[in-house]
Amino acid sequence: MTDAAPLSPPAAVSSLWESIVRPGKPIAGIIHGRAASIALRDLAAASTLDGKLELLRGRCVVLATRMQLPSAVALLELDGVARRLVLCTPDLGPEQLSSVCAAAQADAVLVEDAPAPESQSGIARFVAMARPVREALQRRRTETTEWILLTSGTTGVPKLVVHSFESLAGALPRQPTAARATVWSTFYDIRRFGGLQIYLRAVISGSPLVLSGAGESTHDFLARAGAAGVTHISGTPSHWRRALMSGDSALIAPEYVRLSGEVADQTVLDNLRAAYPQARIAHAFASTEAGVAFDVNDGLAGFPADFIDHPLAGIEMKVQDGTLWIRSGRTAARYMGAGAGALASTDGYVDTGDMVELLEGRYYFRGRKGGIINVGGLKVYPEEVESVLNADPRVRMSLVKGRRNPITGAVVVAEVVLADARDADASTAELVKNDLLNACRGSLAAHKVPALLRFVPALELTAAGKLVRP
């Protein structure tokens, strides 16, 4: 195999700002709640940084706003102006944010009219305005801006991953692809990789984008998305399981539904097909380091082996020791910060850490390399057990994990959220539990069957919409 060439279509532009001011391009808007939205037309003639744009030229700017909208606007204004943009989500604690600022060598932080993060010496603080300030905007592209994304996680200091606008957006369509007007939305925060991809898709193609709100319930978000006429929407399988089982999925009528971030098992794909029979259901594989690798559009879990054997669009993949590795022009350039380590191997491949297994000409995701449960020397992938539990229509979602055991080292335990709380009543709970365990015994090796299964009212999700795993 040869090195993959960077993905730069002929119509590509070199900055996000240039993509919205091209002659003849549709001008849409970013929608964040009924009272908080901004038209891209306004951004072409005004600044939300209250005349401070020139002061940020050539700086490393940390975007540390509570809400998504100010960061979404700042990305448009500062790409090509700032030397480096660091996208932070509001779940970062003060110590994490301080560490990020130090690792990125930040000299400016962008916040809202809200309590600011504790500042460090030498870091200037700028406030993002809620609405554009009408004034002439003298904007020149002088920088090749680095886009810094943080790896998702619940504890510790996240890694800083260095991307460029080209690696993030080089392969995205420059015009709307749907027959009628496209309106995008996503459960994700756009400052994470999955959400950023949807943000870029919408802005670059000139499509409106409906952002989710911090702390907004699934019902309220989907009701707002439905009222805005959303046609294309993305989220994790956990996001979609919540929407499907609560009945809130009926609030929208999308043409395209996209899943990413977690293993998309056959049950959630089939349930989405039943909920949205006219929609195209796709699941994508991507990571912050490796970028977007592929979409699967055939309605089946996993992906065809042909994706490995015959690279598409310059995306080269290989399976090494059961793990998926990717090399392409969409991968990040490097990690940033002391002791971060190498992002890619010497031949340019990125280890995704995702385990796959080939069965009858198709690869299936089994889980994260670091998430394997070792039961007496035998491997258990939690996602494999969860897919069996989730296949029961009485199950809303499940979480499988290991528990220490003095004899086998670990045993498998499962926590299950039921779709109907009445099934958790003492009169029926034991029957449901026996049915679930029997399903596991019929589909899995003995060491993979949960030694303990209990019903819980809810499962915690990370800020990225993924199940919180030990």
SVG drawing of the C-alpha trace seen along z (x, -y; Angstrom):
<svg xmlns="http://www.w3.org/2000/svg" viewBox="-47 -50 55 72">
<polyline fill="none" stroke="black" stroke-width="0.4" points="0.0,0.0 1.1,-3.6 0.7,-6.6 -2.8,-8.1 -2.8,-11.5 -4.6,-14.3 -8.2,-14.7 -8.5,-18.1 -11.4,-18.1 -11.1,-20.7 -13.9,-22.8 -12.2,-22.8 -11.6,-26.1 -8.8,-26.7 -10.8,-28.1 -14.2,-27.9 -14.8,-31.6 -14.1,-31.4 -16.7,-28.6 -19.6,-30.9 -18.8,-34.0 -18.4,-32.3 -20.5,-34.0 -23.8,-32.3 -23.6,-30.1 -26.8,-29.6 -26.7,-31.5 -28.3,-29.7 -28.1,-30.0 -27.2,-28.4 -30.2,-27.8 -29.7,-27.4 -33.1,-27.7 -36.0,-29.9 -34.2,-33.1 -30.6,-32.3 -29.7,-32.0 -27.5,-33.7 -27.6,-34.0 -24.4,-33.4 -25.2,-36.4 -24.8,-38.5 -21.4,-37.0 -20.1,-38.0 -20.6,-41.7 -20.3,-41.8 -18.3,-40.6 -19.5,-39.0 -16.2,-39.6 -17.0,-43.3 -14.2,-44.7 -11.5,-42.5 -10.9,-40.3 -7.6,-41.9 -6.4,-41.4 -6.8,-37.6 -4.9,-37.5 -2.0,-35.0 -2.9,-33.9 -3.7,-30.5 -7.4,-30.9 -9.1,-28.5 -12.9,-28.4 -14.3,-27.8 -17.9,-29.0 -20.7,-27.3 -23.1,-27.3 -22.3,-26.0 -23.5,-29.0 -20.7,-31.4 -18.1,-28.7 -19.8,-27.9 -19.6,-31.6 -16.0,-32.0 -14.9,-29.1 -16.2,-31.0 -14.6,-34.2 -11.2,-33.0 -10.3,-30.3 -7.6,-31.9 -7.1,-34.6 -6.0,-32.7 -2.8,-30.6 -4.6,-27.9 -8.1,-27.2 -8.8,-24.8 -12.3,-23.5 -13.3,-22.8 -16.6,-21.4 -18.3,-22.7 -17.8,-19.5 -14.1,-20.2 -13.2,-21.0 -11.1,-24.0 -7.9,-21.9 -8.5,-20.1 -9.1,-23.4 -5.9,-24.8 -3.9,-21.8 -5.4,-22.2 -4.4,-25.9 -0.9,-25.0 -0.5,-22.1 -1.8,-24.2 0.4,-27.2 -2.8,-29.4 -2.5,-33.1 -6.3,-34.0 -9.5,-32.4 -13.0,-33.1 -15.8,-32.9 -19.4,-34.2 -21.0,-36.8 -20.7,-34.2 -18.2,-33.4 -14.9,-32.8 -12.6,-29.9 -9.8,-30.8 -7.3,-32.6 -3.6,-31.9 -0.9,-34.6 -0.4,-35.9 -3.7,-34.6 -6.1,-37.3 -9.8,-36.9 -12.3,-37.9 -16.1,-37.8 -18.2,-36.4 -21.4,-38.5 -24.7,-36.8 -25.5,-38.6 -23.4,-40.2 -22.2,-43.7 -22.8,-45.8 -19.5,-47.1 -17.2,-46.8 -15.2,-43.6 -11.8,-43.9 -10.9,-40.3 -7.7,-38.9 -6.6,-35.3 -3.0,-35.4 -2.8,-32.1 -3.1,-28.4 -5.1,-27.7 -4.6,-24.5 -7.9,-23.1 -7.3,-21.4 -9.8,-18.8 -9.9,-17.0 -10.3,-13.3 -13.5,-12.3 -13.3,-10.9 -14.8,-11.3 -11.7,-11.7 -8.2,-12.9 -6.7,-15.3 -7.8,-14.7 -5.3,-14.4 -5.0,-17.4 -5.4,-16.2 -4.1,-18.6 -6.2,-18.8 -6.3,-21.3 -9.4,-22.6 -8.5,-20.4 -8.2,-17.2 -11.5,-17.9 -13.5,-19.1 -11.5,-18.1 -13.9,-15.4 -17.2,-17.0 -19.7,-18.0 -19.7,-21.6 -23.3,-21.8 -26.5,-20.3 -27.0,-16.7 -30.7,-16.3 -33.5,-16.9 -35.2,-19.4 -33.7,-21.8 -31.5,-20.1 -31.7,-21.0 -29.1,-19.4 -29.1,-18.7 -27.1,-16.6 -27.4,-15.4 -23.6,-15.9 -21.9,-19.0 -20.2,-20.5 -16.9,-20.9 -16.5,-17.2 -15.4,-15.4 -18.8,-13.8 -20.6,-17.1 -18.0,-19.1 -18.4,-17.0 -22.1,-17.8 -21.4,-21.5 -18.9,-21.6 -21.3,-19.7 -24.0,-22.2 -22.0,-25.4 -19.9,-24.3 -23.0,-23.2 -25.1,-26.2 -27.6,-24.2 -29.3,-25.4 -28.1,-23.7 -30.1,-23.1 -27.9,-22.8 -28.8,-20.9 -29.0,-22.9 -27.0,-22.2 -29.2,-20.3 -32.0,-20.2 -34.2,-17.1 -34.4,-14.7 -38.1,-15.6 -37.5,-19.4 -34.6,-19.0 -36.4,-16.8 -39.6,-18.9 -37.5,-22.0 -35.7,-20.0 -39.1,-18.9 -40.5,-22.4 -37.4,-23.6 -38.0,-20.9 -34.9,-18.9 -34.2,-16.4 -30.7,-15.1 -29.7,-14.2 -27.0,-12.4 -26.2,-10.9 -24.8,-8.0 -26.7,-4.7 -27.3,-5.6 -28.9,-8.9 -31.1,-7.0 -32.1,-4.3 -33.3,-6.9 -35.3,-8.7 -36.8,-5.4 -37.9,-4.0 -39.3,-7.2 -41.5,-7.8 -39.8,-11.1 -38.5,-9.9 -41.9,-10.5 -41.3,-14.3 -39.2,-14.4 -39.5,-13.0 -36.0,-12.8 -34.8,-11.7 -31.4,-10.7 -30.4,-9.3 -26.7,-8.8 -25.2,-6.9 -21.6,-7.1 -19.4,-7.0 -20.5,-3.6 -21.1,-0.1 -24.3,-0.2 -25.9,3.2 -28.5,4.7 -31.3,4.0 -30.9,0.3 -30.6,0.2 -33.8,2.2 -35.6,0.1 -34.6,-3.1 -35.7,-1.6 -39.1,-0.8 -39.4,-4.3 -38.4,-6.1 -39.3,-3.8 -38.7,-6.5 -35.3,-7.6 -31.8,-6.4 -30.2,-4.9 -26.4,-5.0 -23.7,-4.3 -20.3,-5.9 -16.9,-5.0 -14.7,-7.9 -12.4,-8.8 -10.8,-12.1 -7.3,-10.9 -8.2,-8.9 -10.9,-11.1 -13.9,-9.8 -13.2,-6.4 -16.4,-5.2 -20.2,-5.2 -22.3,-2.0 -25.6,-2.4 -26.9,1.1 -28.8,1.3 -26.6,4.0 -24.3,3.9 -20.6,4.0 -19.0,3.3 -18.1,5.3 -14.6,6.9 -14.3,5.2 -13.7,1.9 -10.4,3.4 -9.5,5.1 -10.4,2.2 -9.7,-1.2 -12.3,-3.9 -11.6,-7.6 -8.0,-7.3 -8.9,-5.6 -6.6,-2.7 -7.5,-0.3 -5.9,2.9 -6.7,5.3 -3.7,6.0 -4.0,8.3 -7.8,7.9 -7.7,4.1 -8.7,1.7 -5.9,-0.6 -6.5,-3.6 -4.4,-5.8 -5.7,-8.7 -5.6,-12.4 -8.3,-12.8 -6.1,-11.7 -4.9,-14.2 -1.3,-15.6 -0.2,-14.8 -0.8,-15.0 0.1,-18.2 1.6,-18.5 4.5,-16.9 4.5,-13.1 1.6,-12.8 3.3,-10.1 3.1,-9.3 -0.3,-9.6 0.5,-7.2 2.8,-4.4 6.0,-5.0 4.0,-4.0 1.2,-6.5 -1.5,-4.2 -3.5,-5.1 -4.5,-2.4 -8.2,-3.1 -8.3,-0.8 -11.5,0.8 -11.6,4.6 -13.2,6.2 -14.0,9.8 -14.4,11.2 -17.5,13.4 -18.8,14.5 -17.3,11.6 -18.2,8.9 -16.3,7.3 -18.2,6.7 -17.1,4.4 -16.6,6.2 -15.6,3.3 -12.6,1.3 -9.2,2.9 -9.0,1.5 -12.5,2.6 -12.1,6.4 -13.2,8.4 -10.8,11.3 -12.8,14.2 -10.3,16.9 -8.1,16.1 -11.0,15.9 -12.0,12.6 -15.4,11.0 -16.3,8.0 -19.0,6.0 -20.7,4.8 -21.2,8.3 -23.2,9.2 -25.1,5.9 -26.2,6.6 -27.9,9.8 -29.6,8.1 -30.7,5.1 -32.3,7.4 -35.1,8.1 -37.9,5.5 -38.4,5.1 -34.9,3.7 -34.2,0.0 -30.4,0.2 -27.8,2.2 -24.3,1.9 -22.0,4.9 -18.9,4.7 -16.5,6.9 -16.5,7.4 -13.4,8.7 -13.6,12.4 -10.9,14.2 -11.3,17.4 -11.6,16.3 -10.2,12.8 -13.4,11.3 -17.1,12.2 -19.5,10.5 -22.3,8.4 -25.0,6.5 -27.2,3.5 -30.4,3.2 -32.8,0.4 -36.3,1.7 -38.5,-0.1 -41.5,0.3 -40.9,-0.3 -43.8,2.1 -41.6,5.0 -39.3,4.3 -42.1,5.1 -41.4,8.1 -44.2,10.1 -42.5,9.9 -38.9,8.9 -37.7,12.5 -39.4,13.7 -37.8,11.0 -34.4,11.7 -34.6,15.4 -35.6,14.7 -32.6,12.4 -30.1,14.8 -31.5,17.7 -31.1,15.6 -27.4,15.0 -26.9,18.7 -28.4,19.5 -26.2,17.0 -22.9,16.7 -20.2,18.9 -20.7,19.8 -18.0,17.4 -19.8,14.5 -23.1,15.0 -23.7,12.5 -23.2,14.0 -25.3,11.1 -28.0,9.1 -29.9,6.3 -32.4,3.7 -31.6,0.0 -33.7,-3.1 -31.1,-4.7 -27.6,-4.5 -25.2,-7.4 -23.9,-8.8 -20.8,-10.8 -21.0,-14.4 -20.3,-12.9 -23.5,-10.8 -21.7,-7.4 -22.3,-5.0 -20.0,-5.6 -17.8,-2.5 -15.5,-1.6"/>
</svg>
